[in-house]
Amino acid sequence: MSALPTTPRPAATTALSRMTALARAELTLLGRTRGALVAALFVPLVLPVSASQAAKEMDLAKAGLDTGTFVLPAAIGFSLLFAVYSVLVGTFVVRREELVLKRLRTGELRDAEILSGAALPAVLTGLAQSLLLAAGCSVLLDVAAPSAPHYAVLGLLLGLVMCAALAAATASVTRTGESAQVTPMPLLMVSMVGSGMFVPLELLPDKVASVCELLPLTPVITLVRGGWTGDLPVPDALGALVVAVAWIAVAVFAVRRRFHWEPRR
């Protein structure tokens, strides 16, 4: 009696392989979106020039800074805001409205894998761009190597995670792809003005600076800047870490409770 033919079993997949496959597809779609490419690649390269011009009008020495140590963290902040946060808000909303997220949930992918895989291209773009901007600022503005690199690395990693989580949270209250161009603006504007990107907190009134220290991007800029200057006391670094982790926790909680996987009506 002949043996029955066996049907080959599909290869087992892992969370990493599933997210990698989704990230490759998302990267292809990102490359076809001109608006997202401009926001991700060109805006963060232009804004540091504006910050360097603004630096000439400020007494940076009063804040213990020079042009380089002021502009370099700001450049990384611009990359996080535009290449990661702003791009991902549009990505999550458009994929939701196109029913892509709904279809993905019917397969093997878990919810966290869907969001992480979709965010991965923007996060890697922000990481690569931040490293490029840091190298460029170091050469053009004669910035020495970071005195406390662990602070700079920690700030950058926290910023990448935070901006991805905040983007998903913002997408949950964004109805259409068109409105996704507007809903990120409050955080963009508040962060650029109040998180030390255009004006160091040391030059602001004490009460205003105390409030600005609680903004999402402020601890990221504080840690990155402290990494280069090396004058960030441990209590201040721990305070920045607590604020950053708190914002990440709030964003994750909001996503778990409020994120929409189908088009909003």
MODELLER restraints for C-alpha pairs under 7 A, 6 or more apart:
rsr = mdl.restraints
at = mdl.atoms
rsr.add(forms.Gaussian(group=physical.xy_distance, feature=features.Distance(at['CA:15:A'], at['CA:113:A']), mean=6.89, stdev=0.5))
rsr.add(forms.Gaussian(group=physical.xy_distance, feature=features.Distance(at['CA:18:A'], at['CA:109:A']), mean=6.81, stdev=0.5))
rsr.add(forms.Gaussian(group=physical.xy_distance, feature=features.Distance(at['CA:19:A'], at['CA:113:A']), mean=5.87, stdev=0.5))
rsr.add(forms.Gaussian(group=physical.xy_distance, feature=features.Distance(at['CA:19:A'], at['CA:114:A']), mean=6.97, stdev=0.5))
rsr.add(forms.Gaussian(group=physical.xy_distance, feature=features.Distance(at['CA:19:A'], at['CA:116:A']), mean=6.94, stdev=0.5))
rsr.add(forms.Gaussian(group=physical.xy_distance, feature=features.Distance(at['CA:19:A'], at['CA:117:A']), mean=4.35, stdev=0.5))
rsr.add(forms.Gaussian(group=physical.xy_distance, feature=features.Distance(at['CA:20:A'], at['CA:117:A']), mean=6.45, stdev=0.5))
rsr.add(forms.Gaussian(group=physical.xy_distance, feature=features.Distance(at['CA:22:A'], at['CA:117:A']), mean=5.39, stdev=0.5))
rsr.add(forms.Gaussian(group=physical.xy_distance, feature=features.Distance(at['CA:22:A'], at['CA:118:A']), mean=6.42, stdev=0.5))
rsr.add(forms.Gaussian(group=physical.xy_distance, feature=features.Distance(at['CA:23:A'], at['CA:117:A']), mean=4.87, stdev=0.5))
rsr.add(forms.Gaussian(group=physical.xy_distance, feature=features.Distance(at['CA:23:A'], at['CA:118:A']), mean=5.59, stdev=0.5))
rsr.add(forms.Gaussian(group=physical.xy_distance, feature=features.Distance(at['CA:23:A'], at['CA:120:A']), mean=5.86, stdev=0.5))
rsr.add(forms.Gaussian(group=physical.xy_distance, feature=features.Distance(at['CA:23:A'], at['CA:121:A']), mean=6.03, stdev=0.5))
rsr.add(forms.Gaussian(group=physical.xy_distance, feature=features.Distance(at['CA:26:A'], at['CA:118:A']), mean=5.97, stdev=0.5))
rsr.add(forms.Gaussian(group=physical.xy_distance, feature=features.Distance(at['CA:26:A'], at['CA:121:A']), mean=6.95, stdev=0.5))
rsr.add(forms.Gaussian(group=physical.xy_distance, feature=features.Distance(at['CA:27:A'], at['CA:121:A']), mean=5.60, stdev=0.5))
rsr.add(forms.Gaussian(group=physical.xy_distance, feature=features.Distance(at['CA:30:A'], at['CA:36:A']), mean=6.87, stdev=0.5))
rsr.add(forms.Gaussian(group=physical.xy_distance, feature=features.Distance(at['CA:31:A'], at['CA:37:A']), mean=6.80, stdev=0.5))
rsr.add(forms.Gaussian(group=physical.xy_distance, feature=features.Distance(at['CA:36:A'], at['CA:87:A']), mean=5.77, stdev=0.5))
rsr.add(forms.Gaussian(group=physical.xy_distance, feature=features.Distance(at['CA:39:A'], at['CA:82:A']), mean=5.70, stdev=0.5))
rsr.add(forms.Gaussian(group=physical.xy_distance, feature=features.Distance(at['CA:39:A'], at['CA:83:A']), mean=6.19, stdev=0.5))
rsr.add(forms.Gaussian(group=physical.xy_distance, feature=features.Distance(at['CA:40:A'], at['CA:82:A']), mean=5.67, stdev=0.5))
rsr.add(forms.Gaussian(group=physical.xy_distance, feature=features.Distance(at['CA:40:A'], at['CA:83:A']), mean=3.73, stdev=0.5))
rsr.add(forms.Gaussian(group=physical.xy_distance, feature=features.Distance(at['CA:40:A'], at['CA:87:A']), mean=6.74, stdev=0.5))
rsr.add(forms.Gaussian(group=physical.xy_distance, feature=features.Distance(at['CA:41:A'], at['CA:83:A']), mean=6.78, stdev=0.5))
rsr.add(forms.Gaussian(group=physical.xy_distance, feature=features.Distance(at['CA:44:A'], at['CA:75:A']), mean=6.69, stdev=0.5))
rsr.add(forms.Gaussian(group=physical.xy_distance, feature=features.Distance(at['CA:44:A'], at['CA:78:A']), mean=5.17, stdev=0.5))
rsr.add(forms.Gaussian(group=physical.xy_distance, feature=features.Distance(at['CA:44:A'], at['CA:79:A']), mean=5.01, stdev=0.5))
rsr.add(forms.Gaussian(group=physical.xy_distance, feature=features.Distance(at['CA:44:A'], at['CA:82:A']), mean=6.62, stdev=0.5))
rsr.add(forms.Gaussian(group=physical.xy_distance, feature=features.Distance(at['CA:48:A'], at['CA:71:A']), mean=6.23, stdev=0.5))
rsr.add(forms.Gaussian(group=physical.xy_distance, feature=features.Distance(at['CA:48:A'], at['CA:74:A']), mean=6.89, stdev=0.5))
rsr.add(forms.Gaussian(group=physical.xy_distance, feature=features.Distance(at['CA:48:A'], at['CA:75:A']), mean=5.28, stdev=0.5))
rsr.add(forms.Gaussian(group=physical.xy_distance, feature=features.Distance(at['CA:51:A'], at['CA:71:A']), mean=6.12, stdev=0.5))
rsr.add(forms.Gaussian(group=physical.xy_distance, feature=features.Distance(at['CA:51:A'], at['CA:198:A']), mean=5.76, stdev=0.5))
rsr.add(forms.Gaussian(group=physical.xy_distance, feature=features.Distance(at['CA:52:A'], at['CA:67:A']), mean=6.61, stdev=0.5))
rsr.add(forms.Gaussian(group=physical.xy_distance, feature=features.Distance(at['CA:52:A'], at['CA:71:A']), mean=6.01, stdev=0.5))
rsr.add(forms.Gaussian(group=physical.xy_distance, feature=features.Distance(at['CA:54:A'], at['CA:198:A']), mean=6.97, stdev=0.5))
rsr.add(forms.Gaussian(group=physical.xy_distance, feature=features.Distance(at['CA:55:A'], at['CA:67:A']), mean=6.16, stdev=0.5))
rsr.add(forms.Gaussian(group=physical.xy_distance, feature=features.Distance(at['CA:60:A'], at['CA:66:A']), mean=5.70, stdev=0.5))
rsr.add(forms.Gaussian(group=physical.xy_distance, feature=features.Distance(at['CA:63:A'], at['CA:202:A']), mean=5.39, stdev=0.5))
rsr.add(forms.Gaussian(group=physical.xy_distance, feature=features.Distance(at['CA:63:A'], at['CA:203:A']), mean=6.65, stdev=0.5))
rsr.add(forms.Gaussian(group=physical.xy_distance, feature=features.Distance(at['CA:68:A'], at['CA:137:A']), mean=6.71, stdev=0.5))
rsr.add(forms.Gaussian(group=physical.xy_distance, feature=features.Distance(at['CA:68:A'], at['CA:141:A']), mean=5.17, stdev=0.5))
rsr.add(forms.Gaussian(group=physical.xy_distance, feature=features.Distance(at['CA:68:A'], at['CA:142:A']), mean=6.81, stdev=0.5))
rsr.add(forms.Gaussian(group=physical.xy_distance, feature=features.Distance(at['CA:68:A'], at['CA:143:A']), mean=5.51, stdev=0.5))
rsr.add(forms.Gaussian(group=physical.xy_distance, feature=features.Distance(at['CA:69:A'], at['CA:143:A']), mean=6.83, stdev=0.5))
rsr.add(forms.Gaussian(group=physical.xy_distance, feature=features.Distance(at['CA:69:A'], at['CA:225:A']), mean=6.54, stdev=0.5))
rsr.add(forms.Gaussian(group=physical.xy_distance, feature=features.Distance(at['CA:69:A'], at['CA:228:A']), mean=6.77, stdev=0.5))
rsr.add(forms.Gaussian(group=physical.xy_distance, feature=features.Distance(at['CA:69:A'], at['CA:229:A']), mean=6.96, stdev=0.5))
rsr.add(forms.Gaussian(group=physical.xy_distance, feature=features.Distance(at['CA:72:A'], at['CA:134:A']), mean=6.00, stdev=0.5))
rsr.add(forms.Gaussian(group=physical.xy_distance, feature=features.Distance(at['CA:72:A'], at['CA:137:A']), mean=5.82, stdev=0.5))
rsr.add(forms.Gaussian(group=physical.xy_distance, feature=features.Distance(at['CA:73:A'], at['CA:221:A']), mean=5.80, stdev=0.5))
rsr.add(forms.Gaussian(group=physical.xy_distance, feature=features.Distance(at['CA:73:A'], at['CA:224:A']), mean=5.83, stdev=0.5))
rsr.add(forms.Gaussian(group=physical.xy_distance, feature=features.Distance(at['CA:73:A'], at['CA:225:A']), mean=5.55, stdev=0.5))
rsr.add(forms.Gaussian(group=physical.xy_distance, feature=features.Distance(at['CA:74:A'], at['CA:197:A']), mean=4.50, stdev=0.5))
rsr.add(forms.Gaussian(group=physical.xy_distance, feature=features.Distance(at['CA:75:A'], at['CA:133:A']), mean=6.55, stdev=0.5))
rsr.add(forms.Gaussian(group=physical.xy_distance, feature=features.Distance(at['CA:76:A'], at['CA:130:A']), mean=5.05, stdev=0.5))
rsr.add(forms.Gaussian(group=physical.xy_distance, feature=features.Distance(at['CA:76:A'], at['CA:133:A']), mean=6.88, stdev=0.5))
rsr.add(forms.Gaussian(group=physical.xy_distance, feature=features.Distance(at['CA:77:A'], at['CA:221:A']), mean=6.67, stdev=0.5))
rsr.add(forms.Gaussian(group=physical.xy_distance, feature=features.Distance(at['CA:79:A'], at['CA:126:A']), mean=5.77, stdev=0.5))
rsr.add(forms.Gaussian(group=physical.xy_distance, feature=features.Distance(at['CA:79:A'], at['CA:129:A']), mean=6.73, stdev=0.5))
rsr.add(forms.Gaussian(group=physical.xy_distance, feature=features.Distance(at['CA:79:A'], at['CA:130:A']), mean=6.26, stdev=0.5))
rsr.add(forms.Gaussian(group=physical.xy_distance, feature=features.Distance(at['CA:80:A'], at['CA:126:A']), mean=5.88, stdev=0.5))
rsr.add(forms.Gaussian(group=physical.xy_distance, feature=features.Distance(at['CA:80:A'], at['CA:159:A']), mean=6.71, stdev=0.5))
rsr.add(forms.Gaussian(group=physical.xy_distance, feature=features.Distance(at['CA:80:A'], at['CA:160:A']), mean=6.51, stdev=0.5))
rsr.add(forms.Gaussian(group=physical.xy_distance, feature=features.Distance(at['CA:80:A'], at['CA:163:A']), mean=6.64, stdev=0.5))
rsr.add(forms.Gaussian(group=physical.xy_distance, feature=features.Distance(at['CA:81:A'], at['CA:163:A']), mean=6.97, stdev=0.5))
rsr.add(forms.Gaussian(group=physical.xy_distance, feature=features.Distance(at['CA:81:A'], at['CA:188:A']), mean=6.49, stdev=0.5))
rsr.add(forms.Gaussian(group=physical.xy_distance, feature=features.Distance(at['CA:83:A'], at['CA:122:A']), mean=6.30, stdev=0.5))
rsr.add(forms.Gaussian(group=physical.xy_distance, feature=features.Distance(at['CA:83:A'], at['CA:125:A']), mean=6.78, stdev=0.5))
rsr.add(forms.Gaussian(group=physical.xy_distance, feature=features.Distance(at['CA:83:A'], at['CA:126:A']), mean=5.40, stdev=0.5))
rsr.add(forms.Gaussian(group=physical.xy_distance, feature=features.Distance(at['CA:84:A'], at['CA:122:A']), mean=5.15, stdev=0.5))
rsr.add(forms.Gaussian(group=physical.xy_distance, feature=features.Distance(at['CA:84:A'], at['CA:123:A']), mean=5.68, stdev=0.5))
rsr.add(forms.Gaussian(group=physical.xy_distance, feature=features.Distance(at['CA:84:A'], at['CA:126:A']), mean=5.79, stdev=0.5))
rsr.add(forms.Gaussian(group=physical.xy_distance, feature=features.Distance(at['CA:84:A'], at['CA:163:A']), mean=6.27, stdev=0.5))
rsr.add(forms.Gaussian(group=physical.xy_distance, feature=features.Distance(at['CA:84:A'], at['CA:164:A']), mean=6.49, stdev=0.5))
rsr.add(forms.Gaussian(group=physical.xy_distance, feature=features.Distance(at['CA:85:A'], at['CA:163:A']), mean=4.87, stdev=0.5))
rsr.add(forms.Gaussian(group=physical.xy_distance, feature=features.Distance(at['CA:85:A'], at['CA:164:A']), mean=5.90, stdev=0.5))
rsr.add(forms.Gaussian(group=physical.xy_distance, feature=features.Distance(at['CA:85:A'], at['CA:167:A']), mean=5.16, stdev=0.5))
rsr.add(forms.Gaussian(group=physical.xy_distance, feature=features.Distance(at['CA:86:A'], at['CA:184:A']), mean=6.02, stdev=0.5))
rsr.add(forms.Gaussian(group=physical.xy_distance, feature=features.Distance(at['CA:88:A'], at['CA:119:A']), mean=6.48, stdev=0.5))
rsr.add(forms.Gaussian(group=physical.xy_distance, feature=features.Distance(at['CA:88:A'], at['CA:122:A']), mean=6.85, stdev=0.5))
rsr.add(forms.Gaussian(group=physical.xy_distance, feature=features.Distance(at['CA:88:A'], at['CA:164:A']), mean=6.86, stdev=0.5))
rsr.add(forms.Gaussian(group=physical.xy_distance, feature=features.Distance(at['CA:88:A'], at['CA:167:A']), mean=5.68, stdev=0.5))
rsr.add(forms.Gaussian(group=physical.xy_distance, feature=features.Distance(at['CA:89:A'], at['CA:167:A']), mean=4.78, stdev=0.5))
rsr.add(forms.Gaussian(group=physical.xy_distance, feature=features.Distance(at['CA:89:A'], at['CA:168:A']), mean=6.35, stdev=0.5))
rsr.add(forms.Gaussian(group=physical.xy_distance, feature=features.Distance(at['CA:89:A'], at['CA:170:A']), mean=6.46, stdev=0.5))
rsr.add(forms.Gaussian(group=physical.xy_distance, feature=features.Distance(at['CA:89:A'], at['CA:171:A']), mean=5.24, stdev=0.5))
rsr.add(forms.Gaussian(group=physical.xy_distance, feature=features.Distance(at['CA:89:A'], at['CA:180:A']), mean=6.26, stdev=0.5))
rsr.add(forms.Gaussian(group=physical.xy_distance, feature=features.Distance(at['CA:90:A'], at['CA:177:A']), mean=6.23, stdev=0.5))
rsr.add(forms.Gaussian(group=physical.xy_distance, feature=features.Distance(at['CA:90:A'], at['CA:180:A']), mean=5.26, stdev=0.5))
rsr.add(forms.Gaussian(group=physical.xy_distance, feature=features.Distance(at['CA:92:A'], at['CA:168:A']), mean=6.73, stdev=0.5))
rsr.add(forms.Gaussian(group=physical.xy_distance, feature=features.Distance(at['CA:92:A'], at['CA:171:A']), mean=6.21, stdev=0.5))
rsr.add(forms.Gaussian(group=physical.xy_distance, feature=features.Distance(at['CA:93:A'], at['CA:171:A']), mean=5.66, stdev=0.5))
rsr.add(forms.Gaussian(group=physical.xy_distance, feature=features.Distance(at['CA:93:A'], at['CA:174:A']), mean=6.95, stdev=0.5))
rsr.add(forms.Gaussian(group=physical.xy_distance, feature=features.Distance(at['CA:93:A'], at['CA:176:A']), mean=6.54, stdev=0.5))
rsr.add(forms.Gaussian(group=physical.xy_distance, feature=features.Distance(at['CA:93:A'], at['CA:177:A']), mean=5.88, stdev=0.5))
rsr.add(forms.Gaussian(group=physical.xy_distance, feature=features.Distance(at['CA:93:A'], at['CA:180:A']), mean=6.97, stdev=0.5))
rsr.add(forms.Gaussian(group=physical.xy_distance, feature=features.Distance(at['CA:94:A'], at['CA:177:A']), mean=5.36, stdev=0.5))
rsr.add(forms.Gaussian(group=physical.xy_distance, feature=features.Distance(at['CA:95:A'], at['CA:101:A']), mean=6.00, stdev=0.5))
rsr.add(forms.Gaussian(group=physical.xy_distance, feature=features.Distance(at['CA:96:A'], at['CA:261:A']), mean=5.91, stdev=0.5))
rsr.add(forms.Gaussian(group=physical.xy_distance, feature=features.Distance(at['CA:96:A'], at['CA:262:A']), mean=5.68, stdev=0.5))
rsr.add(forms.Gaussian(group=physical.xy_distance, feature=features.Distance(at['CA:96:A'], at['CA:263:A']), mean=5.85, stdev=0.5))
rsr.add(forms.Gaussian(group=physical.xy_distance, feature=features.Distance(at['CA:97:A'], at['CA:262:A']), mean=6.75, stdev=0.5))
rsr.add(forms.Gaussian(group=physical.xy_distance, feature=features.Distance(at['CA:97:A'], at['CA:263:A']), mean=4.74, stdev=0.5))
rsr.add(forms.Gaussian(group=physical.xy_distance, feature=features.Distance(at['CA:99:A'], at['CA:262:A']), mean=6.36, stdev=0.5))
rsr.add(forms.Gaussian(group=physical.xy_distance, feature=features.Distance(at['CA:101:A'], at['CA:261:A']), mean=5.91, stdev=0.5))
rsr.add(forms.Gaussian(group=physical.xy_distance, feature=features.Distance(at['CA:102:A'], at['CA:261:A']), mean=5.71, stdev=0.5))
rsr.add(forms.Gaussian(group=physical.xy_distance, feature=features.Distance(at['CA:102:A'], at['CA:262:A']), mean=5.99, stdev=0.5))
rsr.add(forms.Gaussian(group=physical.xy_distance, feature=features.Distance(at['CA:105:A'], at['CA:111:A']), mean=6.86, stdev=0.5))
rsr.add(forms.Gaussian(group=physical.xy_distance, feature=features.Distance(at['CA:119:A'], at['CA:164:A']), mean=6.62, stdev=0.5))
rsr.add(forms.Gaussian(group=physical.xy_distance, feature=features.Distance(at['CA:123:A'], at['CA:160:A']), mean=6.19, stdev=0.5))
rsr.add(forms.Gaussian(group=physical.xy_distance, feature=features.Distance(at['CA:137:A'], at['CA:143:A']), mean=6.79, stdev=0.5))
rsr.add(forms.Gaussian(group=physical.xy_distance, feature=features.Distance(at['CA:138:A'], at['CA:144:A']), mean=6.50, stdev=0.5))
rsr.add(forms.Gaussian(group=physical.xy_distance, feature=features.Distance(at['CA:145:A'], at['CA:228:A']), mean=6.80, stdev=0.5))
rsr.add(forms.Gaussian(group=physical.xy_distance, feature=features.Distance(at['CA:146:A'], at['CA:227:A']), mean=5.51, stdev=0.5))
rsr.add(forms.Gaussian(group=physical.xy_distance, feature=features.Distance(at['CA:146:A'], at['CA:228:A']), mean=3.84, stdev=0.5))
rsr.add(forms.Gaussian(group=physical.xy_distance, feature=features.Distance(at['CA:146:A'], at['CA:229:A']), mean=6.72, stdev=0.5))
rsr.add(forms.Gaussian(group=physical.xy_distance, feature=features.Distance(at['CA:147:A'], at['CA:227:A']), mean=5.95, stdev=0.5))
rsr.add(forms.Gaussian(group=physical.xy_distance, feature=features.Distance(at['CA:147:A'], at['CA:228:A']), mean=5.29, stdev=0.5))
rsr.add(forms.Gaussian(group=physical.xy_distance, feature=features.Distance(at['CA:147:A'], at['CA:229:A']), mean=6.07, stdev=0.5))
rsr.add(forms.Gaussian(group=physical.xy_distance, feature=features.Distance(at['CA:147:A'], at['CA:230:A']), mean=4.80, stdev=0.5))
rsr.add(forms.Gaussian(group=physical.xy_distance, feature=features.Distance(at['CA:148:A'], at['CA:227:A']), mean=4.37, stdev=0.5))
rsr.add(forms.Gaussian(group=physical.xy_distance, feature=features.Distance(at['CA:148:A'], at['CA:228:A']), mean=6.28, stdev=0.5))
rsr.add(forms.Gaussian(group=physical.xy_distance, feature=features.Distance(at['CA:148:A'], at['CA:230:A']), mean=5.23, stdev=0.5))
rsr.add(forms.Gaussian(group=physical.xy_distance, feature=features.Distance(at['CA:149:A'], at['CA:227:A']), mean=5.14, stdev=0.5))
rsr.add(forms.Gaussian(group=physical.xy_distance, feature=features.Distance(at['CA:150:A'], at['CA:227:A']), mean=6.76, stdev=0.5))
rsr.add(forms.Gaussian(group=physical.xy_distance, feature=features.Distance(at['CA:151:A'], at['CA:223:A']), mean=5.25, stdev=0.5))
rsr.add(forms.Gaussian(group=physical.xy_distance, feature=features.Distance(at['CA:151:A'], at['CA:224:A']), mean=6.10, stdev=0.5))
rsr.add(forms.Gaussian(group=physical.xy_distance, feature=features.Distance(at['CA:151:A'], at['CA:226:A']), mean=6.58, stdev=0.5))
rsr.add(forms.Gaussian(group=physical.xy_distance, feature=features.Distance(at['CA:151:A'], at['CA:227:A']), mean=4.67, stdev=0.5))
rsr.add(forms.Gaussian(group=physical.xy_distance, feature=features.Distance(at['CA:152:A'], at['CA:223:A']), mean=5.73, stdev=0.5))
rsr.add(forms.Gaussian(group=physical.xy_distance, feature=features.Distance(at['CA:152:A'], at['CA:224:A']), mean=4.03, stdev=0.5))
rsr.add(forms.Gaussian(group=physical.xy_distance, feature=features.Distance(at['CA:152:A'], at['CA:227:A']), mean=4.45, stdev=0.5))
rsr.add(forms.Gaussian(group=physical.xy_distance, feature=features.Distance(at['CA:155:A'], at['CA:220:A']), mean=4.65, stdev=0.5))
rsr.add(forms.Gaussian(group=physical.xy_distance, feature=features.Distance(at['CA:155:A'], at['CA:223:A']), mean=4.98, stdev=0.5))
rsr.add(forms.Gaussian(group=physical.xy_distance, feature=features.Distance(at['CA:155:A'], at['CA:224:A']), mean=5.31, stdev=0.5))
rsr.add(forms.Gaussian(group=physical.xy_distance, feature=features.Distance(at['CA:156:A'], at['CA:220:A']), mean=6.64, stdev=0.5))
rsr.add(forms.Gaussian(group=physical.xy_distance, feature=features.Distance(at['CA:156:A'], at['CA:224:A']), mean=6.82, stdev=0.5))
rsr.add(forms.Gaussian(group=physical.xy_distance, feature=features.Distance(at['CA:158:A'], at['CA:220:A']), mean=6.84, stdev=0.5))
rsr.add(forms.Gaussian(group=physical.xy_distance, feature=features.Distance(at['CA:158:A'], at['CA:244:A']), mean=6.88, stdev=0.5))
rsr.add(forms.Gaussian(group=physical.xy_distance, feature=features.Distance(at['CA:159:A'], at['CA:220:A']), mean=5.74, stdev=0.5))
rsr.add(forms.Gaussian(group=physical.xy_distance, feature=features.Distance(at['CA:162:A'], at['CA:248:A']), mean=5.18, stdev=0.5))
rsr.add(forms.Gaussian(group=physical.xy_distance, feature=features.Distance(at['CA:165:A'], at['CA:248:A']), mean=6.49, stdev=0.5))
rsr.add(forms.Gaussian(group=physical.xy_distance, feature=features.Distance(at['CA:165:A'], at['CA:251:A']), mean=5.51, stdev=0.5))
rsr.add(forms.Gaussian(group=physical.xy_distance, feature=features.Distance(at['CA:165:A'], at['CA:252:A']), mean=6.05, stdev=0.5))
rsr.add(forms.Gaussian(group=physical.xy_distance, feature=features.Distance(at['CA:166:A'], at['CA:251:A']), mean=5.39, stdev=0.5))
rsr.add(forms.Gaussian(group=physical.xy_distance, feature=features.Distance(at['CA:168:A'], at['CA:255:A']), mean=6.32, stdev=0.5))
rsr.add(forms.Gaussian(group=physical.xy_distance, feature=features.Distance(at['CA:169:A'], at['CA:251:A']), mean=5.76, stdev=0.5))
rsr.add(forms.Gaussian(group=physical.xy_distance, feature=features.Distance(at['CA:169:A'], at['CA:254:A']), mean=5.90, stdev=0.5))
rsr.add(forms.Gaussian(group=physical.xy_distance, feature=features.Distance(at['CA:169:A'], at['CA:255:A']), mean=5.11, stdev=0.5))
rsr.add(forms.Gaussian(group=physical.xy_distance, feature=features.Distance(at['CA:169:A'], at['CA:259:A']), mean=6.82, stdev=0.5))
rsr.add(forms.Gaussian(group=physical.xy_distance, feature=features.Distance(at['CA:172:A'], at['CA:258:A']), mean=6.06, stdev=0.5))
rsr.add(forms.Gaussian(group=physical.xy_distance, feature=features.Distance(at['CA:172:A'], at['CA:259:A']), mean=4.58, stdev=0.5))
rsr.add(forms.Gaussian(group=physical.xy_distance, feature=features.Distance(at['CA:172:A'], at['CA:260:A']), mean=5.75, stdev=0.5))
rsr.add(forms.Gaussian(group=physical.xy_distance, feature=features.Distance(at['CA:174:A'], at['CA:180:A']), mean=6.05, stdev=0.5))
rsr.add(forms.Gaussian(group=physical.xy_distance, feature=features.Distance(at['CA:174:A'], at['CA:183:A']), mean=6.65, stdev=0.5))
rsr.add(forms.Gaussian(group=physical.xy_distance, feature=features.Distance(at['CA:175:A'], at['CA:264:A']), mean=5.84, stdev=0.5))
rsr.add(forms.Gaussian(group=physical.xy_distance, feature=features.Distance(at['CA:191:A'], at['CA:217:A']), mean=6.11, stdev=0.5))
rsr.add(forms.Gaussian(group=physical.xy_distance, feature=features.Distance(at['CA:192:A'], at['CA:198:A']), mean=6.24, stdev=0.5))
rsr.add(forms.Gaussian(group=physical.xy_distance, feature=features.Distance(at['CA:193:A'], at['CA:199:A']), mean=6.84, stdev=0.5))
rsr.add(forms.Gaussian(group=physical.xy_distance, feature=features.Distance(at['CA:194:A'], at['CA:212:A']), mean=5.44, stdev=0.5))
rsr.add(forms.Gaussian(group=physical.xy_distance, feature=features.Distance(at['CA:195:A'], at['CA:212:A']), mean=6.17, stdev=0.5))
rsr.add(forms.Gaussian(group=physical.xy_distance, feature=features.Distance(at['CA:195:A'], at['CA:215:A']), mean=6.62, stdev=0.5))
rsr.add(forms.Gaussian(group=physical.xy_distance, feature=features.Distance(at['CA:195:A'], at['CA:217:A']), mean=5.86, stdev=0.5))
rsr.add(forms.Gaussian(group=physical.xy_distance, feature=features.Distance(at['CA:195:A'], at['CA:218:A']), mean=4.34, stdev=0.5))
rsr.add(forms.Gaussian(group=physical.xy_distance, feature=features.Distance(at['CA:196:A'], at['CA:218:A']), mean=6.72, stdev=0.5))
rsr.add(forms.Gaussian(group=physical.xy_distance, feature=features.Distance(at['CA:196:A'], at['CA:221:A']), mean=6.89, stdev=0.5))
rsr.add(forms.Gaussian(group=physical.xy_distance, feature=features.Distance(at['CA:201:A'], at['CA:209:A']), mean=5.39, stdev=0.5))
rsr.add(forms.Gaussian(group=physical.xy_distance, feature=features.Distance(at['CA:212:A'], at['CA:218:A']), mean=6.98, stdev=0.5))
rsr.add(forms.Gaussian(group=physical.xy_distance, feature=features.Distance(at['CA:214:A'], at['CA:243:A']), mean=6.51, stdev=0.5))
rsr.add(forms.Gaussian(group=physical.xy_distance, feature=features.Distance(at['CA:216:A'], at['CA:244:A']), mean=6.46, stdev=0.5))
rsr.add(forms.Gaussian(group=physical.xy_distance, feature=features.Distance(at['CA:216:A'], at['CA:247:A']), mean=6.22, stdev=0.5))
rsr.add(forms.Gaussian(group=physical.xy_distance, feature=features.Distance(at['CA:219:A'], at['CA:240:A']), mean=4.43, stdev=0.5))
rsr.add(forms.Gaussian(group=physical.xy_distance, feature=features.Distance(at['CA:219:A'], at['CA:241:A']), mean=6.67, stdev=0.5))
rsr.add(forms.Gaussian(group=physical.xy_distance, feature=features.Distance(at['CA:219:A'], at['CA:243:A']), mean=6.60, stdev=0.5))
rsr.add(forms.Gaussian(group=physical.xy_distance, feature=features.Distance(at['CA:219:A'], at['CA:244:A']), mean=5.92, stdev=0.5))
rsr.add(forms.Gaussian(group=physical.xy_distance, feature=features.Distance(at['CA:223:A'], at['CA:237:A']), mean=6.57, stdev=0.5))
rsr.add(forms.Gaussian(group=physical.xy_distance, feature=features.Distance(at['CA:226:A'], at['CA:232:A']), mean=4.91, stdev=0.5))
